[in-house]
Amino acid sequence: MKKILNLEHFEILEETDQDEPGFLASLTQGFEKNATELLRQLKESVHRKNLEHYTFLAHKLKGISGALGASLLSNLASEAEIMSKSEQNFEKLEKILKEMDSAYTVCLDAIKKRQKNS
């Protein structure tokens, strides 16, 4: 089973939140807003067959996911970025985009559940 969250990284964020209350909630809200928009733009890039923009967006999604410890999504975004640089198979890019969309939901649910329990 693939790791959903990088717990070591997430625990560091939780420690920071203890020193700066609201830090993690703010980070999560930013992630939710930005990841949703990036996924929307990725779908548009596939539809328009804009490989360069897809690569750029996948890279950004990899970064914001990694910053929050959403390793499942970050790893898929990394795969998408690499795939988009090495081939122009939009069917494969669309397939991994669907996986990223699902991973986003799973990761966000895990983050929110963990925040609720802390």
Long-range contacts (C-beta under 8 A, 24 or more apart in sequence): 2-72, 2-75, 3-71, 3-72, 4-70, 4-71, 4-72, 4-106, 4-107, 4-110, 5-69, 5-70, 5-71, 5-72, 5-107, 5-110, 5-111, 5-114, 6-66, 6-69, 6-70, 6-71, 7-69, 9-69, 9-71, 10-68, 10-69, 10-111, 10-114, 13-68, 13-69, 14-118, 24-115, 25-115, 27-67, 27-68, 28-68, 28-108, 28-111, 28-112, 28-115, 30-64, 31-64, 31-65, 31-67, 31-68, 31-70, 31-108, 31-111, 32-108, 34-60, 34-64, 35-61, 35-64, 35-65, 35-73, 35-104, 35-108, 36-104, 38-64, 39-97, 39-100, 39-101, 39-104, 42-80, 42-97, 42-100, 43-97, 46-90, 46-93, 46-94, 46-97, 49-90, 51-84, 51-88, 54-80, 54-84, 54-93, 55-81, 55-84, 55-85, 58-84, 61-100, 65-107, 68-111, 69-111, 70-103, 70-104, 70-107, 70-108, 70-111, 72-103, 72-106, 72-107, 73-100, 73-103, 73-104, 73-107, 76-100, 76-103
